[in-house]
Amino acid sequence: MLQTKEVMSREQLDHYIEEAAKVVGYEHGFGVQACDLTKSIWWAVYIRQSLEEQAKNNRVPEYLLPCARLAKEKGVVVPSEYIVIDHESSNYLDRKHMLFVRKELIEKRRIKGVIIPEQGRLSGNSLHQQIFEAECSYYGVEFLFGDAPSGTDWASAATRQLMAHANQLRLQTTHKATRGGNIGRVLKGMVPAHRAAYGYRYCRDAEVTPDGRVHIRRAWWEVDELGPDGGPLWGSPAWVVIQIFT
């Protein structure tokens, strides 16, 4: 099973898969162990969750549930090794585990089909949508989306393209709002609200207001690891940055 080890452990992911299969009553068909992967009768599942989503709210269990339900409705078997999760941005299609699905499973015809819980999990780019569907069509691999028509007829294809364009517009709007918010934070003397630069860690002084919102009074970056002398710890990311500049 492919995954990013530092983001989610194998045990944790296996637990999510097992629970999703139990909820829909499909233990014998979803996340099955010890399948003969030399056969090309299986289906795959692809899920993408950005690191930002992972940090704020882990939605992998939420995405696995419709996949298990779709597998049951379709009557297909998904081996545990073919449930793959990316923790990367949708800005590009050549993501590590998406490449595994496209180049190893689809291109080599090792699967019959692939299930994706939401069209936006594939990509927020309409061109990426076209490339993926064209590859599946060429190699004879079915695709099944949990929130979009998956037929090969003109109406279904057109609907998916419209949804892809809508996702792309939503992402652009979100990025614009996020960028504006970060500009405002910097003007107030705080650091942007994203992952700290390499060698630093994000720190903040915040409080929960009476209406349940989080009010950040101050936000800053600190060197991630300091030694006894107050300087960057030998071998730490901050130490590496100093060596690069030196």
C-alpha positions in Angstrom: 0.0 0.0 0.0 1.4 3.3 -1.0 1.4 6.2 1.4 3.5 9.0 2.9 4.9 7.5 6.0 5.5 10.7 7.9 2.0 11.9 7.2 0.0 8.8 8.2 1.2 5.4 9.5 0.3 2.1 7.8 -1.5 1.0 10.9 -3.7 4.1 11.0 -4.6 3.9 7.3 -5.4 0.1 7.6 -7.7 1.0 10.5 -9.5 3.6 8.4 -9.9 1.1 5.5 -11.2 -1.6 7.8 -13.7 0.7 9.4 -15.0 2.0 6.0 -15.5 -1.6 4.8 -17.3 -2.5 8.0 -19.7 0.5 7.8 -20.8 -0.4 4.3 -20.8 -4.2 5.0 -18.1 -5.0 2.4 -15.2 -6.5 4.4 -14.6 -9.2 1.7 -14.3 -6.7 -1.2 -12.7 -3.5 0.1 -9.1 -3.3 1.3 -8.7 -7.1 0.9 -5.3 -8.6 2.0 -3.3 -11.2 0.2 -4.7 -10.7 -3.3 -2.9 -12.2 -6.3 -1.8 -9.0 -7.9 -0.6 -10.8 -11.0 -4.2 -10.9 -12.1 -5.8 -7.9 -13.7 -9.2 -8.3 -12.2 -8.9 -5.8 -9.4 -9.9 -2.2 -8.9 -7.9 0.7 -7.3 -8.9 3.7 -5.2 -7.2 7.0 -5.4 -7.5 9.7 -2.8 -5.7 13.1 -2.5 -5.6 15.1 0.6 -3.3 18.2 0.8 -1.0 18.6 3.8 -3.0 21.6 4.8 -6.2 19.5 5.0 -4.3 16.8 6.9 -3.1 19.4 9.5 -6.6 21.0 10.0 -8.9 18.1 9.6 -8.0 14.6 8.4 -10.6 13.7 5.8 -9.2 10.4 4.7 -11.9 8.4 6.6 -14.5 10.6 5.0 -13.1 9.9 1.5 -12.7 6.1 2.1 -16.4 5.6 3.0 -17.9 6.5 -0.5 -15.1 4.5 -2.1 -16.1 1.4 -0.2 -19.8 2.0 -0.9 -19.1 2.4 -4.7 -17.0 -0.7 -4.7 -19.8 -2.6 -3.1 -22.4 -1.2 -5.5 -20.2 -2.1 -8.5 -19.4 -5.5 -7.1 -15.6 -5.1 -7.5 -12.7 -6.0 -5.2 -10.1 -3.5 -4.1 -6.9 -4.9 -2.7 -5.3 -3.0 0.2 -2.2 -2.4 -1.9 -4.2 -0.5 -4.5 -5.7 2.0 -2.1 -3.3 4.9 -2.6 -3.3 8.4 -1.0 -1.5 11.5 -2.1 -0.8 14.4 0.3 0.2 16.9 -2.5 -1.3 19.9 -4.2 -3.7 19.5 -7.2 -1.7 22.1 -9.1 0.1 19.3 -11.0 -0.8 15.8 -12.2 2.6 14.1 -11.8 2.1 13.5 -8.1 3.9 10.5 -6.6 1.0 8.2 -6.1 -1.0 9.5 -9.1 2.0 8.4 -11.2 1.8 5.0 -9.6 -1.9 4.7 -10.6 -1.4 6.1 -14.1 1.9 4.4 -15.1 2.0 1.2 -13.1 -1.7 0.3 -12.8 -3.5 1.9 -15.7 -0.8 2.0 -18.4 0.3 -1.6 -17.7 -3.4 -2.7 -17.5 -3.0 -4.2 -14.0 -6.5 -3.1 -12.9 -10.0 -3.0 -14.4 -11.0 0.3 -12.9 -10.2 3.1 -10.4 -12.6 4.7 -7.9 -12.1 8.4 -6.9 -14.4 9.7 -4.1 -14.8 13.2 -5.5 -13.7 14.7 -8.8 -11.8 17.5 -7.0 -9.6 14.8 -5.4 -8.2 14.0 -8.9 -7.4 17.6 -9.7 -8.7 21.1 -9.8 -7.5 21.5 -13.4 -9.8 20.7 -16.3 -6.8 19.7 -18.5 -5.7 17.2 -15.9 -9.2 15.7 -16.0 -9.0 15.3 -19.8 -5.6 13.7 -19.6 -6.6 11.2 -17.0 -9.9 10.2 -18.8 -8.1 9.9 -22.1 -5.5 7.5 -20.6 -8.2 5.4 -18.9 -10.1 5.2 -22.2 -7.0 4.3 -24.2 -5.9 1.5 -21.9 -9.5 0.2 -21.3 -9.7 1.1 -17.6 -13.0 2.2 -16.1 -13.2 5.2 -13.8 -15.8 5.9 -11.2 -16.3 9.3 -9.4 -18.4 9.5 -6.2 -19.9 12.9 -7.1 -20.0 13.0 -10.9 -21.5 10.9 -13.7 -18.9 8.4 -14.9 -20.3 7.4 -18.2 -18.4 7.8 -21.5 -21.3 9.5 -23.3 -21.2 13.1 -24.4 -23.5 14.4 -21.6 -21.5 12.7 -18.8 -18.2 13.9 -20.2 -19.5 17.5 -20.6 -20.8 17.5 -17.0 -17.4 16.4 -15.7 -15.7 19.1 -17.6 -18.1 21.7 -16.3 -17.4 20.5 -12.8 -13.7 20.5 -13.4 -13.9 24.2 -14.5 -16.0 25.0 -11.4 -13.4 23.3 -9.2 -10.6 25.3 -10.9 -12.5 28.6 -10.3 -13.1 27.7 -6.7 -9.4 27.0 -6.1 -8.4 30.3 -7.8 -10.9 32.2 -5.6 -9.6 30.4 -2.4 -6.0 31.1 -3.3 -6.8 34.8 -3.9 -8.5 35.1 -0.6 -5.7 33.2 1.2 -3.1 35.5 -0.4 -5.0 38.6 0.6 -5.2 37.3 4.2 -1.5 36.6 4.3 -0.7 40.1 3.0 -2.8 41.5 5.8 -1.0 39.4 8.4 2.4 40.6 7.2 1.3 44.2 7.3 0.3 43.6 10.9 3.8 42.4 11.7 3.0 38.6 11.7 4.2 35.8 9.5 1.9 34.2 6.8 -0.5 31.5 7.8 1.2 28.6 6.1 4.0 26.2 6.8 7.1 27.8 8.1 10.1 28.1 5.9 12.7 25.3 6.0 14.6 25.4 9.3 11.9 27.2 11.2 8.7 26.3 13.0 5.4 28.3 13.2 4.5 29.8 16.6 1.5 31.8 17.6 -0.2 33.4 20.6 -3.9 32.9 20.2 -7.1 32.8 22.2 -10.7 31.5 21.6 -13.2 34.3 21.5 -16.7 34.0 23.1 -18.2 33.2 19.7 -15.9 30.2 19.3 -13.5 31.7 16.9 -9.7 31.7 17.2 -8.2 35.1 17.5 -4.4 35.2 16.7 -2.7 38.0 18.7 0.7 37.3 17.4 2.4 34.8 15.0 6.1 34.3 14.3 8.7 31.8 13.2 11.4 30.3 15.4 14.5 28.3 14.5 13.3 24.7 14.7 16.2 23.2 16.8 18.7 25.1 19.0 21.7 23.6 20.7 23.1 24.3 24.2 25.0 27.3 22.9 21.8 29.0 21.5 22.7 28.3 17.9 21.1 25.9 15.4 21.6 22.3 16.5 24.2 20.4 14.4 22.5 18.5 11.6 19.2 20.3 12.0 17.4 22.0 9.0 18.5 25.4 10.3 22.1 24.2 10.5 21.8 23.0 6.9 20.6 26.4 5.7 23.7 28.0 7.3 26.0 25.6 5.6 24.3 26.4 2.2 24.7 30.1 2.7 28.3 29.7 3.9 
